[in-house]
Amino acid sequence: MTIASVWPRRHRPRIIYHHSVHPNLEGSLSPDNFRRQIEWLRSNGYEFLNFSDLVRRALSGEIPNKAVSITFDDGYLDNYNHALPILIEEGVTATFFVASGLMQRRDGGVRIGEKLYPNRQMMSDIHLRELIASGMEVGSHTRTHIHVRNTMQRSVDVAWDELVGSRTELEEMTNSKITSFAYPNGQKGVFNASTRDLLRRAGYKYGATTIWGYVKTNSNPLEVPRIGINTDDSLNVFCAKMLGKYDFITWIHKLRDGSRKWQ
């Protein structure tokens, strides 16, 4: 018997996050499994919202418990090539958190951050504009995928440049206002009251963590919980996560600093 098997079921507004979607690259969710997840959510009556809309409505209490936001971190080109077509076909919106300084440049050159998946191409500004045109939301993931709290402790100026610079770059690329942010790593230790204040002053309304949980009316809008979907999760495990059977992970994340090995 596992903890998940006895943990109570509960429908709550949830934000899920992925990284890579690709048919044959290791460490990627397959497009077929991604489509099956969306089909299950739709058949079970979930309302699909982008990240900022779900948080705004959840905080106001004006949202059904069966609401979900699909998010992607980092900004990989396979999100555009393999996830976006499925989202469009299914009529589903999603949010893409992008590390603006690691994006593909117009000359075709690609810079890969050492903390990102190796040898995996990033999106360009052209791709971001197509995401927006397709009804998707784009948010910031810093400029170079930094540990926000540690960077801030070393240099507030560098942290400020990462937050404001990313928002400015993405707004120029997309010609749209950027109000959402996702902390790289996103675990306890990456954010605190100081990073929250810096995020607010940098112009963001909403911030996503990777602390497990669902969005409540009293959730902090700059420290929003999400649930991680692993690339090898079966559909049964995905369903169990959406039904709250893994919500005990919340307490593990709140007790353990999941960012200690990452500087």
C-alpha positions as CSV (number, residue, x, y, z in Angstrom):
1,M,0.0,0.0,0.0
2,T,1.3,3.5,-0.9
3,I,0.6,6.9,0.6
4,A,-1.1,7.9,-2.7
5,S,-3.5,5.0,-2.5
6,V,-5.0,6.1,0.8
7,W,-4.7,9.9,0.3
8,P,-8.1,11.5,-0.2
9,R,-9.3,12.6,-3.6
10,R,-10.1,16.3,-4.1
11,H,-10.7,18.4,-7.2
12,R,-8.9,21.7,-6.9
13,P,-7.7,24.4,-9.3
14,R,-4.2,23.1,-10.3
15,I,-1.3,24.3,-12.4
16,I,0.8,21.6,-14.0
17,Y,4.2,22.1,-15.5
18,H,6.2,20.3,-18.1
19,H,9.6,21.1,-19.7
20,S,10.1,19.2,-23.0
21,V,7.7,17.5,-25.4
22,H,9.3,15.4,-28.1
23,P,8.6,12.0,-29.6
24,N,12.1,10.4,-29.1
25,L,14.4,12.5,-27.0
26,E,15.3,11.2,-23.6
27,G,13.8,13.3,-20.8
28,S,10.9,14.4,-22.9
29,L,7.2,13.8,-22.6
30,S,5.9,12.1,-25.7
31,P,3.4,14.1,-27.8
32,D,1.0,11.1,-27.7
33,N,1.0,11.1,-23.9
34,F,0.6,14.9,-23.8
35,R,-2.5,14.6,-26.0
36,R,-3.9,11.8,-23.8
37,Q,-3.5,14.0,-20.7
38,I,-5.4,16.8,-22.4
39,E,-8.1,14.4,-23.6
40,W,-8.5,13.0,-20.1
41,L,-8.8,16.5,-18.6
42,R,-11.4,17.5,-21.2
43,S,-13.5,14.3,-20.8
44,N,-13.5,14.9,-17.1
45,G,-14.9,18.4,-17.4
46,Y,-11.8,20.5,-16.6
47,E,-11.7,24.2,-17.7
48,F,-8.4,25.2,-19.3
49,L,-7.0,28.6,-18.4
50,N,-3.6,30.2,-18.8
51,F,-1.5,30.7,-15.7
52,S,-2.3,34.3,-14.9
53,D,-6.1,33.9,-15.5
54,L,-6.2,30.8,-13.3
55,V,-4.4,32.5,-10.5
56,R,-6.4,35.7,-10.7
57,R,-9.7,33.8,-10.7
58,A,-8.7,31.4,-8.0
59,L,-7.6,34.2,-5.7
60,S,-11.0,35.8,-6.2
61,G,-12.8,32.6,-5.5
62,E,-14.5,32.8,-8.8
63,I,-13.3,29.5,-10.3
64,P,-14.5,25.9,-10.4
65,N,-12.5,23.2,-8.7
66,K,-12.0,21.5,-12.0
67,A,-9.8,24.1,-13.5
68,V,-6.3,23.5,-14.9
69,S,-3.4,25.6,-16.3
70,I,-0.8,23.8,-18.4
71,T,2.6,25.5,-18.2
72,F,6.0,24.8,-19.7
73,D,9.4,26.0,-18.3
74,D,12.6,27.1,-20.1
75,G,11.5,27.8,-23.7
76,Y,12.5,24.7,-25.7
77,L,11.8,24.7,-29.4
78,D,10.1,21.3,-29.1
79,N,7.4,23.1,-27.1
80,Y,6.6,25.0,-30.3
81,N,7.1,22.0,-32.7
82,H,5.3,19.3,-30.8
83,A,3.1,20.8,-28.0
84,L,1.7,23.8,-29.7
85,P,0.0,21.9,-32.6
86,I,-1.7,19.7,-30.1
87,L,-2.9,22.7,-28.0
88,I,-4.2,24.4,-31.1
89,E,-6.0,21.2,-32.3
90,E,-7.6,20.7,-28.9
91,G,-8.5,24.3,-28.5
92,V,-6.5,24.6,-25.2
93,T,-4.5,27.5,-23.9
94,A,-1.2,27.2,-22.1
95,T,1.6,29.3,-20.6
96,F,5.3,29.2,-21.6
97,F,7.9,30.5,-19.2
98,V,11.0,31.5,-21.2
99,A,14.6,32.2,-20.2
100,S,14.9,35.2,-22.5
101,G,18.7,35.3,-22.6
102,L,19.1,31.7,-23.8
103,M,16.8,32.0,-26.8
104,Q,17.7,31.2,-30.4
105,R,19.0,34.4,-32.1
106,R,18.2,35.6,-35.6
107,D,21.6,34.4,-36.9
108,G,20.5,30.9,-36.0
109,G,23.0,30.6,-33.2
110,V,21.8,28.9,-30.0
111,R,23.2,29.3,-26.5
112,I,22.5,26.4,-24.2
113,G,22.6,27.1,-20.4
114,E,24.5,24.6,-18.4
115,K,21.5,24.0,-16.1
116,L,19.1,23.3,-19.1
117,Y,18.8,20.1,-21.0
118,P,21.9,19.6,-23.1
119,N,21.8,19.9,-26.9
120,R,18.2,21.0,-26.9
121,Q,17.3,24.0,-29.1
122,M,15.5,27.0,-27.7
123,M,12.7,29.0,-29.3
124,S,13.2,32.3,-31.0
125,D,11.3,35.6,-30.9
126,I,9.4,34.5,-34.0
127,H,8.2,31.4,-32.2
128,L,7.1,33.5,-29.2
129,R,5.0,35.8,-31.4
130,E,3.3,32.8,-32.9
131,L,2.5,31.5,-29.4
132,I,0.8,34.7,-28.6
133,A,-1.0,34.8,-31.9
134,S,-2.3,31.3,-31.1
135,G,-3.8,32.4,-27.8
136,M,-1.0,31.3,-25.5
137,E,0.6,33.2,-22.7
138,V,4.3,33.9,-22.4
139,G,6.0,34.5,-19.1
140,S,9.5,35.1,-17.8
141,H,11.9,32.5,-16.4
142,T,14.7,35.0,-15.8
143,R,17.3,35.8,-18.5
144,T,19.8,33.0,-17.9
145,H,18.0,30.5,-15.7
146,I,19.4,31.7,-12.3
147,H,18.8,30.8,-8.7
148,V,17.0,34.0,-7.8
149,R,17.6,34.1,-4.0
150,N,21.3,33.2,-4.2
151,T,21.9,35.6,-7.0
152,M,20.1,38.3,-5.1
153,Q,22.3,37.6,-2.0
154,R,25.5,38.0,-4.2
155,S,24.2,41.0,-6.1
156,V,20.8,42.7,-6.1
157,D,21.8,44.5,-9.3
158,V,22.4,41.3,-11.1
159,A,19.1,39.8,-9.8
160,W,17.3,43.0,-10.8
161,D,18.7,42.8,-14.4
162,E,17.7,39.1,-14.6
163,L,14.1,40.0,-13.7
164,V,13.5,43.3,-15.3
165,G,15.7,42.5,-18.3
166,S,13.8,39.3,-19.1
167,R,10.5,41.1,-18.8
168,T,11.6,43.9,-21.1
169,E,13.1,41.5,-23.6
170,L,10.0,39.4,-23.8
171,E,7.7,42.4,-24.1
172,E,9.8,43.7,-27.0
173,M,9.8,40.3,-28.7
174,T,6.1,39.6,-28.3
175,N,4.7,43.2,-28.3
176,S,2.6,42.1,-25.3
177,K,2.7,42.8,-21.6
178,I,4.5,40.2,-19.4
179,T,3.1,39.9,-15.9
180,S,3.9,36.2,-15.1
181,F,7.1,34.7,-13.8
182,A,8.3,31.2,-12.9
183,Y,11.3,30.7,-10.6
184,P,14.0,28.4,-12.1
185,N,14.1,25.3,-9.8
186,G,11.2,26.8,-7.9
187,Q,11.8,24.9,-4.7
188,K,12.1,26.1,-1.1
189,G,15.3,28.1,-0.9
190,V,14.9,29.8,-4.2
191,F,12.4,32.3,-3.0
192,N,11.6,34.3,0.2
193,A,10.2,37.6,1.2
194,S,13.1,39.5,-0.4
195,T,12.7,37.8,-3.8
196,R,9.0,38.3,-3.6
197,D,9.5,42.0,-3.1
198,L,12.0,42.2,-5.9
199,L,9.6,40.4,-8.2
200,R,6.8,42.8,-7.4
201,R,9.0,45.8,-8.0
202,A,10.2,44.3,-11.3
203,G,6.6,44.5,-12.6
204,Y,5.3,41.0,-12.1
205,K,1.8,40.2,-10.7
206,Y,2.2,36.4,-10.5
207,G,5.0,34.1,-9.7
208,A,5.1,30.3,-10.1
209,T,7.1,27.9,-7.9
210,T,7.5,24.2,-8.1
211,I,6.2,23.6,-4.6
212,W,3.5,21.0,-4.9
213,G,0.0,22.1,-4.3
214,Y,-3.1,23.7,-5.7
215,V,-4.2,27.4,-5.8
216,K,-6.3,28.6,-2.9
217,T,-8.0,32.0,-2.3
218,N,-5.3,32.8,0.2
219,S,-2.3,31.7,-2.0
220,N,0.4,34.2,-2.3
221,P,0.2,35.4,-6.0
222,L,4.0,35.6,-6.2
223,E,4.6,32.1,-4.8
224,V,2.0,30.0,-6.6
225,P,2.3,26.2,-6.2
226,R,2.3,23.9,-9.2
227,I,2.4,20.1,-9.7
228,G,5.1,18.4,-11.7
229,I,4.3,15.9,-14.4
230,N,7.1,13.5,-15.0
231,T,7.9,12.4,-18.5
232,D,7.4,8.7,-17.5
233,D,4.1,9.2,-15.7
234,S,1.5,6.8,-16.8
235,L,-2.0,8.1,-17.5
236,N,-3.2,6.6,-14.2
237,V,-0.5,8.5,-12.3
238,F,-1.3,11.7,-14.1
239,C,-5.0,11.2,-13.2
240,A,-4.1,10.5,-9.6
241,K,-2.0,13.7,-9.4
242,M,-4.9,15.7,-10.8
243,L,-7.2,14.1,-8.2
244,G,-5.0,15.1,-5.3
245,K,-3.7,11.6,-4.5
246,Y,-0.1,13.0,-4.4
247,D,-0.8,16.1,-2.4
248,F,1.2,14.8,0.5
249,I,4.2,15.9,-1.5
250,T,3.3,19.5,-0.4
251,W,4.7,18.8,3.1
252,I,7.9,17.3,1.8
253,H,8.5,20.3,-0.4
254,K,7.7,22.7,2.5
255,L,10.2,20.9,4.8
256,R,13.0,20.2,2.4
257,D,15.2,22.8,0.6
258,G,15.2,21.4,-2.9
259,S,17.5,24.0,-4.2
260,R,20.6,23.4,-2.0
261,K,22.5,21.5,-4.6
262,W,22.0,24.2,-7.2
263,Q,23.7,27.5,-7.0
